[in-house]
Amino acid sequence: MDETVAEYIRRTILKIPRDEIKTMLQKWGFLSEAQLQTINFHQIKDNISQEVVQLCEENSADIKQAAVLDIIYNHIYPNKRVWGVYQMKKTGEETEFFDLTDFKKKFKRLLRSALKNVTINFREYEDNAIWIRIAWGTPYRKPNQYKTSYVVYHSQTPYAFISASVLKSNLPLLCQALVVASSYHDIREMELRSHSLNSLKDIVFKRYSQNFQTYCPRPLQERNVAPESADSRIIQENRNEKERIQRLNQEVFGDGPQPKLEFAQYKLETMFKSDPKMEVLDRKEPFRCLVKFSSPHLLESLKSLAPAGMADAPLSPLLTCIPQKARNYFKIREKKGFFPGSFVSP
């Protein structure tokens, strides 16, 4: 077994929590159950990794097998990467039967025709997701297995989730290979990024329940004319206000948990409306600004603003419909040429 392969397997083992190493090796399937029984999984991870490498040496592991272990690790821990969403488009409404073998062949052929030193590995999962791992090299260097790109492509949808390598110059080539192999004609980044791959899937596949703002002012209730103390009125008003905020929050955000996103960015463009005597209106150039919001869990943070008394209820639709804007980005941009509320989540 090559020394670089042995070192890569060892480092991959060291990334895995010790209590989960055995389970992950079983999913890998490269080592037999009898070989796994010889490993002491209660010792320190460095010793465990050395024993695993020794067994892999006996089985003559190569980089292909090491890459499969890496795919399994990233599938279990996808939040270790930053994922971007890409939407593909056909010229017409034609539908074609998806052939996985043909997809793999086209994808490999296009990448290797443009770049000789590249390793490509595939693994299919039960939710129609194809995980693709690409290690990039140069014309004079072998592929760097520690700086890889990942693509998660759902074959029954036009969506792909890409976690790119440090080499940004490889991204156009990767997108081209994806479009050709999947028989699409165009691809656009949806300006939607997050560490949480599942949250991105929930947004584009509409798998979470967020209501849309339909708030209308309610008619005032008739006041109770019975005499009551000032303190009791204040307590009742506070209670009514809390109930109102809770009701509006539920109408806007729904009952379920929100997708985990971390950063929102709005690019706003508007024209000034002011006194005609001001010179601002004489300018044809519109006013542009950039507004950013960040939080470890942005949508849940927005949901908590009104109950915490930090914002009026209901919140502005500019904030509550962030996922919907991101999902419709491709269509809006194509029709209008400008998207007034772009969204990013790194």
Rosetta silent file (secondary structure, phi, psi, omega in degrees, C-alpha in Angstrom):
SEQUENCE: MDETVAEYIRRTILKIPRDEIKTMLQKWGFLSEAQLQTINFHQIKDNISQEVVQLCEENSADIKQAAVLDIIYNHIYPNKRVWGVYQMKKTGEETEFFDLTDFKKKFKRLLRSALKNVTINFREYEDNAIWIRIAWGTPYRKPNQYKTSYVVYHSQTPYAFISASVLKSNLPLLCQALVVASSYHDIREMELRSHSLNSLKDIVFKRYSQNFQTYCPRPLQERNVAPESADSRIIQENRNEKERIQRLNQEVFGDGPQPKLEFAQYKLETMFKSDPKMEVLDRKEPFRCLVKFSSPHLLESLKSLAPAGMADAPLSPLLTCIPQKARNYFKIREKKGFFPGSFVSP
SCORE:     score description
SCORE:     0.000 S_00000001
   1 L     0.000  136.586 -179.181    0.000    0.000    0.000 S_00000001
   2 L   -63.712  143.881 -178.049    1.289    3.461   -0.914 S_00000001
   3 H   -62.650  -36.137  179.726    2.515    5.591    2.003 S_00000001
   4 H   -67.027  -35.648  176.866    0.298    8.505    0.995 S_00000001
   5 H   -66.648  -43.651  179.187   -2.756    6.227    1.030 S_00000001
   6 H   -60.879  -42.895 -179.538   -1.815    4.881    4.467 S_00000001
   7 H   -67.678  -36.832 -179.918   -1.400    8.395    5.850 S_00000001
   8 H   -66.474  -42.798  177.411   -4.708    9.522    4.368 S_00000001
   9 H   -62.155  -42.876 -179.490   -6.578    6.585    5.942 S_00000001
  10 H   -60.820  -45.054 -179.051   -4.885    7.281    9.282 S_00000001
  11 H   -67.256  -34.346  177.845   -5.911   10.961    9.232 S_00000001
  12 H   -65.430  -41.533  177.994   -9.472   10.059    8.277 S_00000001
  13 H   -62.204  -38.469 -178.206   -9.703    7.688   11.239 S_00000001
  14 H   -66.843  -24.377  179.010   -8.408   10.411   13.556 S_00000001
  15 H   -76.239  -21.519 -174.269  -11.268   12.723   12.517 S_00000001
  16 L   -83.237  135.469  173.241  -13.924   10.213   13.582 S_00000001
  17 L   -55.932  138.895 -172.237  -15.165   10.207   17.208 S_00000001
  18 H   -57.313  -38.075 -177.771  -13.702    7.138   18.900 S_00000001
  19 H   -68.883  -13.606 -176.736  -17.095    5.655   19.804 S_00000001
  20 H  -110.365    0.459 -176.921  -18.128    5.717   16.139 S_00000001
  21 H   -62.803  -46.357 -177.634  -14.977    4.345   14.470 S_00000001
  22 H   -61.796  -45.122  179.710  -16.125    0.722   14.507 S_00000001
  23 H   -60.440  -42.260 -178.907  -19.553    1.574   13.077 S_00000001
  24 H   -68.907  -37.217  177.222  -18.012    3.638   10.279 S_00000001
  25 H   -66.159  -34.800  175.781  -15.517    0.903    9.420 S_00000001
  26 H   -65.499  -39.701  176.084  -18.404   -1.555    9.201 S_00000001
  27 H   -66.143  -33.418  178.254  -20.178    0.762    6.760 S_00000001
  28 H   -62.599  -45.317  175.182  -16.964    1.014    4.791 S_00000001
  29 L    76.260    5.400 -178.810  -16.917   -2.750    4.363 S_00000001
  30 L   -78.820  -34.501  177.677  -13.270   -2.943    3.287 S_00000001
  31 L   -96.616  140.627 -179.531  -12.145   -4.795    6.401 S_00000001
  32 L   -72.432  163.473  179.210  -13.744   -8.107    7.297 S_00000001
  33 H   -63.603  -35.167  178.211  -15.641   -8.627   10.538 S_00000001
  34 H   -64.399  -39.151  177.730  -12.855  -10.951   11.704 S_00000001
  35 H   -67.183  -38.911  179.188  -10.290   -8.202   11.136 S_00000001
  36 H   -64.544  -31.176 -179.968  -12.407   -5.684   13.007 S_00000001
  37 H   -66.375  -21.248 -178.779  -12.555   -8.040   15.991 S_00000001
  38 L   -83.019   -9.431 -176.982   -8.766   -7.790   16.336 S_00000001
  39 L   -90.387  133.002  175.183   -8.869   -4.007   16.865 S_00000001
  40 L   -88.825  101.969 -176.105   -8.998   -2.613   20.389 S_00000001
  41 L   -83.785    4.345  179.765  -11.442    0.293   20.008 S_00000001
  42 L   -99.450   -1.339  178.035  -11.014    1.367   23.659 S_00000001
  43 L   -88.660  178.868 -179.265   -7.466    2.644   23.238 S_00000001
  44 L   -64.936  155.076 -173.312   -6.443    6.107   22.107 S_00000001
  45 H   -64.413  -31.962 -179.971   -7.370    7.028   18.536 S_00000001
  46 H   -62.536  -40.574  177.592   -3.786    7.236   17.339 S_00000001
  47 H   -68.876  -37.917  177.258   -3.241    3.573   18.226 S_00000001
  48 H   -61.534  -43.660 -178.697   -6.569    2.617   16.639 S_00000001
  49 H   -63.029  -36.854  179.201   -5.582    4.382   13.421 S_00000001
  50 H   -65.863  -39.622  178.685   -2.260    2.525   13.323 S_00000001
  51 H   -67.731  -39.594  178.171   -4.018   -0.837   13.682 S_00000001
  52 H   -63.556  -43.252  179.389   -6.518    0.054   10.945 S_00000001
  53 H   -62.380  -39.395  179.399   -3.688    1.090    8.606 S_00000001
  54 H   -63.401  -40.985  177.591   -1.892   -2.180    9.266 S_00000001
  55 H   -68.235  -37.732  177.076   -5.009   -4.180    8.346 S_00000001
  56 H   -65.071  -32.851  175.915   -5.507   -2.050    5.237 S_00000001
  57 H   -62.484  -40.664  178.202   -1.903   -2.837    4.325 S_00000001
  58 H   -64.756  -33.194 -178.999   -2.751   -6.526    4.455 S_00000001
  59 L   -90.434    2.148  178.818   -5.733   -5.938    2.148 S_00000001
  60 L    57.631   54.980  179.281   -3.672   -3.779   -0.252 S_00000001
  61 L   -67.000  145.117  176.441   -5.881   -0.712    0.030 S_00000001
  62 L  -121.034 -177.112 -175.804   -5.571    1.895   -2.704 S_00000001
  63 H   -66.158  -27.264  178.661   -6.701    5.507   -3.038 S_00000001
  64 H   -63.732  -44.394  178.741  -10.079    4.400   -4.384 S_00000001
  65 H   -68.070  -37.994  178.199  -10.858    2.543   -1.166 S_00000001
  66 H   -64.314  -36.717  179.597   -9.555    5.427    0.939 S_00000001
  67 H   -66.246  -36.242  177.884  -11.817    7.833   -0.985 S_00000001
  68 H   -62.662  -41.259  177.160  -14.865    5.666   -0.216 S_00000001
  69 H   -62.477  -38.798  178.615  -14.096    5.953    3.494 S_00000001
  70 H   -66.279  -38.642  177.389  -13.843    9.718    3.103 S_00000001
  71 H   -63.089  -43.546  179.508  -17.238    9.863    1.350 S_00000001
  72 H   -61.210  -41.712  178.645  -18.825    7.889    4.173 S_00000001
  73 H   -61.800  -46.907 -178.028  -17.307   10.284    6.719 S_00000001
  74 H   -69.604  -28.892  176.384  -18.591   13.359    4.869 S_00000001
  75 H   -68.189  -36.748  179.968  -22.032   11.799    4.434 S_00000001
  76 H   -78.929  -34.071 -179.485  -22.296   11.278    8.194 S_00000001
  77 L  -121.716   65.238 -178.359  -20.771   14.677    9.041 S_00000001
  78 H   -69.520  -19.513 -177.902  -21.833   16.982    6.172 S_00000001
  79 H   -74.526    0.518  174.699  -21.785   20.039    8.466 S_00000001
  80 H   -77.374   -9.577 -178.332  -17.976   20.000    8.375 S_00000001
  81 L  -120.231  164.909  173.193  -18.229   21.651    4.959 S_00000001
  82 L  -102.396  124.705 -174.443  -19.877   24.741    3.490 S_00000001
  83 E  -108.657  141.043  173.400  -22.455   23.792    0.864 S_00000001
  84 E  -116.199  150.563 -177.968  -23.804   25.856   -2.000 S_00000001
  85 E  -103.679  132.988  177.903  -26.997   25.185   -3.952 S_00000001
  86 E  -125.976  136.753 -179.838  -27.025   25.068   -7.744 S_00000001
  87 E  -116.252  130.663 -179.957  -30.098   24.774   -9.934 S_00000001
  88 E  -101.846  161.947 -174.422  -29.953   23.383  -13.462 S_00000001
  89 E  -145.226  140.626  173.769  -32.350   24.089  -16.293 S_00000001
  90 L   -96.470  160.170  178.758  -33.413   22.441  -19.556 S_00000001
  91 L   -73.443  -30.084 -179.806  -34.300   24.351  -22.702 S_00000001
  92 L  -129.826 -160.763 -179.980  -37.707   22.683  -22.896 S_00000001
  93 L   -98.566   13.159 -175.268  -39.996   20.456  -20.881 S_00000001
  94 L   -67.714  144.662  177.571  -38.477   17.242  -22.161 S_00000001
  95 L  -119.748  139.838 -178.713  -37.806   14.497  -19.637 S_00000001
  96 L  -124.322  150.372  175.587  -35.210   11.807  -20.049 S_00000001
  97 L   -70.560  130.202 -177.859  -34.634    8.523  -18.283 S_00000001
  98 L   -84.820  122.605  178.686  -31.719    8.893  -15.880 S_00000001
  99 L  -111.362  110.821 -176.157  -28.965    6.338  -16.436 S_00000001
 100 H   -63.170  -40.951 -179.965  -26.475    6.316  -13.559 S_00000001
 101 H   -62.138  -43.428  178.588  -23.822    4.437  -15.523 S_00000001
 102 H   -66.054  -38.151  178.020  -24.033    6.927  -18.383 S_00000001
 103 H   -60.005  -48.342 -179.691  -23.940    9.827  -15.911 S_00000001
 104 H   -61.834  -42.309 -177.523  -20.717    8.559  -14.334 S_00000001
 105 H   -63.550  -46.167 -179.654  -19.105    7.934  -17.708 S_00000001
 106 H   -66.120  -41.437 -178.248  -19.875   11.430  -19.052 S_00000001
 107 H   -62.133  -47.586 -179.959  -18.847   13.128  -15.822 S_00000001
 108 H   -64.241  -44.197 -175.794  -15.470   11.378  -15.709 S_00000001
 109 H   -61.334  -42.980 -177.193  -14.796   11.847  -19.415 S_00000001
 110 H   -69.134  -43.385 -179.679  -15.349   15.606  -19.353 S_00000001
 111 H   -65.347  -44.100 -176.759  -13.259   16.244  -16.238 S_00000001
 112 H   -74.046  -22.632  175.177  -10.379   14.027  -17.349 S_00000001
 113 H   -72.523  -27.090  179.664  -10.330   15.488  -20.838 S_00000001
 114 H   -94.056  -27.936 -176.578   -9.703   18.922  -19.318 S_00000001
 115 L  -143.695  114.271 -174.243   -7.504   17.858  -16.399 S_00000001
 116 L   -68.804  -48.189 -175.955   -5.435   14.691  -16.438 S_00000001
 117 L   -86.672   88.039  178.335   -4.524   14.487  -12.761 S_00000001
 118 E  -152.691  138.866  175.532   -7.901   14.119  -11.045 S_00000001
 119 E  -113.445  136.068 -174.674   -9.528   11.335   -9.043 S_00000001
 120 E  -129.116  129.296  178.846  -13.299   10.902   -9.105 S_00000001
 121 E  -132.694  144.765 -179.000  -15.352    8.633   -6.849 S_00000001
 122 E  -122.602  151.460  170.811  -19.102    8.024   -6.646 S_00000001
 123 E  -151.777  128.857 -177.743  -21.389    6.573   -4.005 S_00000001
 124 E   -98.005  144.595  176.824  -25.175    6.244   -4.267 S_00000001
 125 L  -122.721  166.004 -168.196  -27.569    6.556   -1.351 S_00000001
 126 L   -69.457  -16.014 -178.553  -31.167    5.491   -0.934 S_00000001
 127 L   -93.861   30.217 -179.003  -32.676    8.996   -1.264 S_00000001
 128 L    61.942   24.062  178.491  -31.658    9.247   -4.953 S_00000001
 129 E   -98.328  129.499  176.171  -28.577   11.210   -3.879 S_00000001
 130 E  -107.498  116.501  178.104  -25.334   10.636   -5.737 S_00000001
 131 E   -92.896  126.386 -178.591  -22.291   11.707   -3.756 S_00000001
 132 E  -120.215  128.449  178.471  -19.326   12.657   -5.928 S_00000001
 133 E  -113.999  127.163  179.947  -15.837   13.234   -4.541 S_00000001
 134 E  -124.851  123.121  172.781  -13.246   15.001   -6.685 S_00000001
 135 E  -105.979  124.503 -172.275   -9.585   15.406   -5.749 S_00000001
 136 E   -96.890  142.577  171.884   -7.867   17.937   -7.990 S_00000001
 137 L  -123.386 -165.177  175.136   -4.328   17.925   -9.296 S_00000001
 138 E  -128.564  172.005  177.540   -2.389   19.974  -11.835 S_00000001
 139 L   -56.708  -20.744 -175.469   -0.648   18.992  -15.071 S_00000001
 140 L  -119.830    1.058 -179.220    2.506   18.452  -13.000 S_00000001
 141 E  -132.075  147.468  177.499    1.160   17.350   -9.610 S_00000001
 142 L   -71.070  159.724  179.338   -0.887   14.433   -8.400 S_00000001
 143 L   -57.482  137.553  177.269   -4.373   15.081   -6.969 S_00000001
 144 L   -86.992  107.297 -175.881   -4.396   16.598   -3.504 S_00000001
 145 L   -73.116   -9.029 -178.543   -6.586   14.262   -1.459 S_00000001
 146 L   -96.806   -6.740  177.016   -6.851   16.787    1.369 S_00000001
 147 L  -127.523   83.935 -173.584   -8.472   19.519   -0.751 S_00000001
 148 E  -110.345  157.162  171.566  -11.456   17.866   -2.360 S_00000001
 149 E  -105.392  144.723  177.179  -14.724   19.032   -3.884 S_00000001
 150 E  -122.498  138.843  174.185  -17.990   17.305   -3.087 S_00000001
 151 E  -125.571  130.166  172.492  -21.154   17.236   -5.151 S_00000001
 152 E  -114.841  106.869 -175.804  -24.464   15.845   -3.901 S_00000001
 153 E  -111.476  125.630  176.536  -26.744   15.471   -6.909 S_00000001
 154 E   -95.260  110.750 -168.180  -30.358   14.333   -6.604 S_00000001
 155 L   -64.764  -22.525 -179.080  -31.079   12.638   -9.899 S_00000001
 156 L   -93.436    8.330 -178.856  -34.850   13.243   -9.842 S_00000001
 157 L  -135.166  165.493  176.044  -34.447   17.002   -9.336 S_00000001
 158 L   -88.957   16.843 -173.798  -32.566   19.866  -11.040 S_00000001
 159 E  -106.278  141.984  173.229  -30.657   20.609   -7.825 S_00000001
 160 E  -135.308  143.461  179.791  -27.057   19.909   -6.897 S_00000001
 161 E  -113.770  121.704 -171.972  -25.272   20.803   -3.667 S_00000001
 162 E  -120.335  130.460  169.479  -21.594   21.609   -4.094 S_00000001
 163 E  -113.194  103.864 -170.198  -18.866   22.010   -1.518 S_00000001
 164 L   -82.039  158.134  176.338  -15.977   23.365   -3.556 S_00000001
 165 L   -77.745  178.975  178.573  -12.276   22.957   -2.932 S_00000001
 166 L   -64.413  -29.557 -178.874   -9.917   25.809   -2.181 S_00000001
 167 L   -79.176   94.536 -177.725   -9.160   26.052   -5.911 S_00000001
 168 H   -66.184  -22.444 -178.592  -12.065   28.226   -7.112 S_00000001
 169 H   -66.796  -17.970  179.750  -10.810   27.951  -10.704 S_00000001
 170 H   -82.881  -14.469 -175.203  -12.023   24.349  -10.799 S_00000001
 171 H   -62.694  -44.742  177.617  -15.652   25.275  -10.070 S_00000001
 172 H   -59.568  -38.602  178.206  -16.637   26.226  -13.671 S_00000001
 173 H   -66.254  -39.999  178.182  -15.207   22.942  -14.935 S_00000001
 174 H   -63.157  -44.572  179.330  -17.082   21.030  -12.244 S_00000001
 175 H   -64.303  -39.296  178.964  -20.372   22.747  -13.124 S_00000001
 176 H   -63.129  -43.582  178.651  -19.854   22.061  -16.817 S_00000001
 177 H   -62.879  -38.162 -179.567  -19.282   18.364  -16.161 S_00000001
 178 H   -66.549  -43.124 -179.467  -22.402   18.227  -14.004 S_00000001
 179 H   -64.955  -46.529 -178.133  -24.591   19.900  -16.646 S_00000001
 180 H   -65.220  -45.386 -176.568  -23.354   17.695  -19.491 S_00000001
 181 H   -66.613  -31.082 -177.429  -23.579   14.440  -17.519 S_00000001
 182 L   -95.793    3.681  175.740  -27.117   15.167  -16.293 S_00000001
 183 L    65.323   35.662  171.506  -28.360   16.330  -19.755 S_00000001
 184 L  -102.315  176.801 -176.738  -29.191   19.872  -18.695 S_00000001
 185 L  -121.181  -12.894 -177.651  -28.310   23.068  -20.564 S_00000001
 186 E  -154.002  155.434  178.255  -27.688   25.689  -17.898 S_00000001
 187 E  -146.017  139.295  179.782  -26.739   25.972  -14.238 S_00000001
 188 E  -135.687  140.954  172.517  -26.971   28.865  -11.787 S_00000001
 189 E   -77.148  134.304 -176.467  -25.863   29.306   -8.215 S_00000001
 190 E   -85.938    6.588 -177.839  -28.854   30.128   -6.022 S_00000001
 191 E    53.087   44.565 -178.647  -26.788   32.320   -3.667 S_00000001
 192 E  -135.589  111.753 -175.769  -27.789   30.029   -0.839 S_00000001
 193 E  -134.822  149.987  179.644  -25.050   28.530    1.324 S_00000001
 194 E  -166.932  158.081  169.844  -24.872   26.841    4.714 S_00000001
 195 L   -73.092  -25.174 -176.012  -22.983   24.286    6.767 S_00000001
 196 L   -88.896   99.390  179.553  -26.284   22.441    7.206 S_00000001
 197 H   -64.010  -38.930 -178.933  -26.826   20.373    4.057 S_00000001
 198 H   -65.135  -35.837  178.180  -30.145   19.046    5.342 S_00000001
 199 H   -66.465  -39.662  177.241  -31.483   22.576    5.890 S_00000001
 200 H   -63.238  -39.823  176.688  -30.609   23.514    2.310 S_00000001
 201 H   -64.500  -40.869  179.120  -32.448   20.417    1.102 S_00000001
 202 H   -59.539  -37.693 -178.175  -35.456   21.320    3.249 S_00000001
 203 H   -70.671  -54.246 -173.674  -35.599   24.742    1.592 S_00000001
 204 H   -73.478  -27.334  178.493  -35.259   23.756   -2.077 S_00000001
 205 L   -95.252    4.423  177.151  -37.369   20.600   -1.731 S_00000001
 206 L    55.825   48.822 -176.389  -40.020   22.424    0.340 S_00000001
 207 L  -104.042   14.834  176.259  -39.765   19.924    3.178 S_00000001
 208 L  -127.520  158.180 -174.984  -40.363   22.318    6.063 S_00000001
 209 L  -104.070   99.469  171.685  -43.526   24.088    7.148 S_00000001
 210 L  -119.673  121.946  176.540  -43.233   27.852    7.061 S_00000001
 211 L   -76.080  161.308  178.096  -46.428   29.814    6.686 S_00000001
 212 L  -107.904  147.376 -169.205  -46.448   33.008    4.687 S_00000001
 213 L   -64.356  117.544  178.531  -47.432   36.305    6.180 S_00000001
 214 L  -128.841   32.882 -173.861  -51.155   36.926    5.782 S_00000001
 215 L   -71.357  131.408  172.661  -51.572   39.275    8.700 S_00000001
 216 L  -129.546  140.162  179.632  -54.508   41.674    8.623 S_00000001
 217 L   -57.344  132.845  178.909  -55.383   44.005   11.480 S_00000001
 218 L   -87.654  146.331  178.118  -58.081   42.490   13.635 S_00000001
 219 L   -63.996  145.461 -179.859  -61.065   44.635   14.750 S_00000001
 220 L   -66.675  136.957  177.427  -60.811   45.973   18.246 S_00000001
 221 L   -78.494  147.889  177.563  -62.719   44.003   20.830 S_00000001
 222 L   -65.361  135.099 -178.169  -65.287   45.808   22.923 S_00000001
 223 L   -76.747  147.171  173.941  -63.854   46.826   26.246 S_00000001
 224 L   -76.378  118.416 -175.024  -65.271   45.523   29.476 S_00000001
 225 L   -83.089   -2.237  179.344  -66.833   48.542   31.131 S_00000001
 226 L   -65.641  141.619 -178.839  -66.798   46.949   34.558 S_00000001
 227 L   -64.049  138.750  176.734  -64.553   48.847   36.952 S_00000001
 228 L  -149.936  158.995 -176.561  -61.128   47.324   37.443 S_00000001
 229 L   -75.338  159.979  179.305  -57.865   48.429   38.932 S_00000001
 230 H   -63.181  -39.683 -179.497  -55.020   49.903   36.899 S_00000001
 231 H   -62.866  -43.515 -178.527  -52.744   47.015   37.841 S_00000001
 232 H   -66.500  -35.382  177.704  -55.208   44.379   36.635 S_00000001
 233 H   -65.993  -40.712  179.270  -55.684   46.243   33.344 S_00000001
 234 H   -63.805  -43.441  179.309  -51.922   46.368   32.784 S_00000001
 235 H   -62.164  -43.217 -179.866  -51.587   42.655   33.543 S_00000001
 236 H   -66.550  -40.701  178.415  -54.426   41.810   31.153 S_00000001
 237 H   -63.480  -41.790  177.271  -53.005   44.034   28.409 S_00000001
 238 H   -62.430  -41.955  179.470  -49.586   42.403   28.744 S_00000001
 239 H   -64.223  -43.206  178.966  -51.170   38.962   28.599 S_00000001
 240 H   -63.901  -38.568  179.904  -53.177   39.904   25.491 S_00000001
 241 H   -66.463  -41.638  177.649  -50.089   41.331   23.812 S_00000001
 242 H   -63.148  -40.639  178.389  -48.078   38.175   24.459 S_00000001
 243 H   -65.320  -38.531  178.480  -50.887   36.050   23.047 S_00000001
 244 H   -63.758  -45.295  179.916  -51.093   38.300   19.981 S_00000001
 245 H   -63.657  -42.390  179.248  -47.341   38.027   19.328 S_00000001
 246 H   -62.861  -40.606  179.501  -47.408   34.266   19.802 S_00000001
 247 H   -65.905  -44.890 -179.912  -50.319   33.945   17.365 S_00000001
 248 H   -66.187  -38.980  177.916  -48.677   36.129   14.702 S_00000001
 249 H   -61.606  -40.814  179.671  -45.362   34.310   15.089 S_00000001
 250 H   -67.827  -37.334  178.415  -47.105   30.993   14.553 S_00000001
 251 H   -64.701  -35.537 -176.241  -48.927   32.338   11.494 S_00000001
 252 H   -83.932  -47.840 -171.971  -45.653   33.505    9.936 S_00000001
 253 H   -97.963  -15.294 -176.777  -43.163   30.791   10.929 S_00000001
 254 L    80.798 -176.160 -176.744  -45.398   27.766   11.469 S_00000001
 255 L   -91.551  -26.934 -172.772  -45.082   25.186   14.231 S_00000001
 256 L   -81.137  169.982  176.727  -42.028   23.242   13.038 S_00000001
 257 L   -67.979  152.033 -179.594  -38.321   24.030   13.433 S_00000001
 258 L   -87.921  151.811  173.828  -36.717   26.383   10.936 S_00000001
 259 L   -59.901  144.100 -176.397  -33.920   25.378    8.528 S_00000001
 260 L   -85.203  102.533  176.409  -30.522   26.133   10.033 S_00000001
 261 L  -121.316  155.522 -169.249  -29.048   29.067    8.109 S_00000001
 262 L  -120.259  -17.212 -174.865  -26.330   31.377    9.319 S_00000001
 263 E  -152.020  132.508  175.899  -26.123   34.461    7.125 S_00000001
 264 E  -123.705  138.780 -177.875  -28.534   36.555    5.085 S_00000001
 265 E  -134.805  122.694  178.505  -27.526   39.270    2.666 S_00000001
 266 E  -108.024  130.149  172.480  -29.877   41.662    0.904 S_00000001
 267 E  -105.586  106.860 -175.015  -28.848   43.679   -2.126 S_00000001
 268 E  -103.423  139.941  178.219  -31.353   46.522   -2.317 S_00000001
 269 E  -137.349  124.615 -176.923  -31.795   48.878   -5.242 S_00000001
 270 E  -151.866  164.044  176.762  -34.271   51.747   -5.241 S_00000001
 271 L  -103.690  145.001  179.221  -34.861   55.263   -6.535 S_00000001
 272 L   -70.921  142.594  170.247  -35.130   58.260   -4.245 S_00000001
 273 L  -124.318  108.571 -174.966  -38.472   59.942   -3.705 S_00000001
 274 L  -151.139 -170.078 -179.737  -37.957   63.373   -2.241 S_00000001
 275 L   -60.209  129.598 -179.467  -38.499   67.065   -2.763 S_00000001
 276 L   -57.584  -20.848 -179.679  -38.160   67.948   -6.471 S_00000001
 277 L   -72.722  -18.066  179.666  -35.870   70.799   -5.471 S_00000001
 278 L   -77.423  148.591 -176.809  -33.264   68.283   -4.336 S_00000001
 279 H   -79.915   -8.279 -175.986  -30.673   67.217   -6.857 S_00000001
 280 H   -61.458  -40.856 -176.502  -30.957   63.540   -5.955 S_00000001
 281 H   -68.283  -19.466  179.437  -33.893   62.952   -8.327 S_00000001
 282 H   -74.414  -15.098 -179.882  -31.914   64.333  -11.251 S_00000001
 283 L   -84.996  133.562  178.745  -29.559   61.384  -11.046 S_00000001
 284 L   -84.340  -19.198 -179.815  -30.498   58.353  -13.078 S_00000001
 285 L   -72.663  123.380 -179.171  -28.244   56.074  -11.070 S_00000001
 286 L   -71.928  161.700  176.062  -30.349   54.240   -8.411 S_00000001
 287 E   -82.610  130.074 -179.416  -29.421   54.044   -4.763 S_00000001
 288 E  -123.701  144.923  175.112  -27.881   50.698   -3.795 S_00000001
 289 E  -151.061  162.005 -178.859  -27.054   49.247   -0.413 S_00000001
 290 E  -123.543  124.844 -179.319  -26.083   45.949    1.154 S_00000001
 291 E  -118.118  129.721 -176.290  -27.687   44.701    4.383 S_00000001
 292 E  -122.011  142.570  174.199  -26.294   41.686    6.225 S_00000001
 293 E  -128.980  138.426  178.504  -27.684   39.547    9.056 S_00000001
 294 E  -140.840  147.715 -179.906  -25.744   36.793   10.806 S_00000001
 295 L  -170.205  152.055  174.100  -26.496   34.317   13.578 S_00000001
 296 L   -59.131  -27.105  177.365  -25.643   30.702   14.467 S_00000001
 297 L  -146.296   84.494 -166.546  -29.295   29.914   13.631 S_00000001
 298 H   -60.107  -50.277 -174.319  -30.651   32.887   11.710 S_00000001
 299 H   -66.881  -37.625  175.597  -34.287   31.897   11.117 S_00000001
 300 H   -67.242  -32.945  176.942  -34.810   30.773   14.707 S_00000001
 301 H   -66.461  -42.962  177.573  -33.254   34.062   15.841 S_00000001
 302 H   -62.370  -38.323 -179.634  -35.681   36.027   13.687 S_00000001
 303 H   -63.510  -29.085 -175.979  -38.517   33.939   15.081 S_00000001
 304 H   -90.808   -5.224 -175.516  -37.539   34.898   18.633 S_00000001
 305 H   -62.974  -50.890 -177.003  -37.272   38.671   18.030 S_00000001
 306 L   -65.277  -47.198  178.042  -40.933   39.551   18.606 S_00000001
 307 L   -60.605  -28.409  179.732  -41.460   37.343   21.710 S_00000001
 308 L   -82.912   -2.904  179.402  -38.295   38.850   23.206 S_00000001
 309 L    78.617   15.909 -177.869  -39.646   42.353   22.668 S_00000001
 310 L   -95.417   -6.156  178.814  -36.840   43.302   20.263 S_00000001
 311 L  -155.673  155.541  176.909  -39.110   43.797   17.223 S_00000001
 312 L   -76.602  151.899  176.919  -42.745   44.478   16.435 S_00000001
 313 L  -105.840  138.124   -0.115  -45.002   41.636   15.346 S_00000001
 314 L   -83.291  159.685  177.935  -45.406   40.606   12.627 S_00000001
 315 L   -68.657  161.445  178.641  -41.873   40.836   11.229 S_00000001
 316 L   -62.774  140.678  176.092  -41.258   42.346    7.821 S_00000001
 317 H   -58.949  -23.478  176.341  -41.800   39.931    4.889 S_00000001
 318 H   -59.192  -29.013 -179.775  -38.253   40.805    3.799 S_00000001
 319 H   -95.584  -39.903 -173.320  -37.064   38.712    6.752 S_00000001
 320 H   -75.926  -19.690 -177.954  -39.728   36.027    7.060 S_00000001
 321 L  -108.752   27.039  177.629  -39.627   34.910    3.426 S_00000001
 322 H   -54.606  -49.697 -179.627  -35.843   34.525    3.088 S_00000001
 323 H   -61.387  -37.769 -179.889  -36.052   30.791    2.208 S_00000001
 324 H   -66.372  -39.945  177.470  -38.769   31.415   -0.384 S_00000001
 325 H   -62.663  -42.574 -179.126  -36.720   34.170   -2.042 S_00000001
 326 H   -64.663  -39.330 -177.583  -33.691   31.899   -2.185 S_00000001
 327 H   -68.171  -31.546 -177.601  -35.693   29.039   -3.693 S_00000001
 328 L   -94.511   10.129 -172.969  -37.134   31.266   -6.430 S_00000001
 329 H   -59.448  -44.503 -175.881  -33.834   32.972   -7.232 S_00000001
 330 H   -60.337  -46.852 -176.250  -33.244   31.219  -10.555 S_00000001
 331 H   -67.928  -43.277 -178.155  -36.701   32.087  -11.922 S_00000001
 332 H   -66.158  -43.548 -178.263  -36.686   35.700  -10.742 S_00000001
 333 H   -65.278  -37.963 -178.417  -33.224   36.406  -12.040 S_00000001
 334 H   -67.026  -39.209 -175.673  -34.010   34.859  -15.415 S_00000001
 335 H   -82.227  -40.675 -171.289  -37.197   36.902  -15.927 S_00000001
 336 H  -105.154  -19.564 -178.589  -36.267   40.262  -14.448 S_00000001
 337 L    76.389    0.686  179.167  -32.482   40.346  -14.642 S_00000001
 338 L  -152.428  135.887  179.975  -32.321   41.678  -11.084 S_00000001
 339 L  -116.345  107.993 -172.311  -33.015   40.144   -7.705 S_00000001
 340 L   -72.091  -11.270 -179.305  -33.788   42.759   -5.062 S_00000001
 341 L  -138.181   65.569 -177.853  -33.309   40.459   -2.089 S_00000001
 342 L   -70.408  155.314 -172.087  -30.483   38.020   -2.710 S_00000001
 343 L  -134.346  134.205  179.254  -29.643   35.610    0.074 S_00000001
 344 L  -134.016  143.501  176.832  -26.398   33.983    1.137 S_00000001
 345 L  -141.374   92.394 -176.453  -25.673   31.637    4.055 S_00000001
 346 L   -76.519    0.000    0.000  -22.016   30.598    4.425 S_00000001
